[in-house]
Amino acid sequence: MKWISKKNKNSLIVLIIIILFIAGLLDIKYEGLFFQLLPKSIQSYLANIF
């Protein structure tokens, strides 16, 4: 990671965090793998929200 400057490294980390957050929301919305691993009570609660 020597080729990435400190400023670019921080923006890259923020971009990765945003992408993971959006991926998590889409997984919950479309009931993907992560959603299916959750307990049924949490699944029903999240299904009511989304």
N, C-alpha and C positions, 0 to 999 in steps of 0.2 A: 504494500500500500504506500510505498515511498513515492510513487508517481502521482498520488493525489495530494493536493495541498490541504492544509487544515481547514480552510474555508469550504472547499469542495467536499471534504470528508464529512463535515457537519451537515451540509445540505443533502448529501447522499444518505446519511443515516436518517434524517427527517423524512426523506422521500420513501425509504424502505418501511419506516414505521407507518406512514400514511397508507401505503399500498397494503400492508398487512392488516391494518384496521378496516379498510374497505373490503378486503377479501373475507375477513371475519364476518362483517355485516352481511355480505352477499351469501356466505355459507349459511348463516342463520335464516335469511330470508327464503332461500331456495332449499332449505333443509338438507344440507350437504353432509359430509362425513363427520365433521366436528359436531354438528347439531345432533346427529344420530347417536353419538357417543355420550351425550348428556342424559341424566336421569329423566324419566317420563314427566315428572312434576315440573322440572325446569323447561322441558320441551313445550309443554302445554302453556306455561306462562309466556315464553318467548313467542309462541305461535299467536297468542292473543295480542301481543304488542305489534308484531309485524303482520 
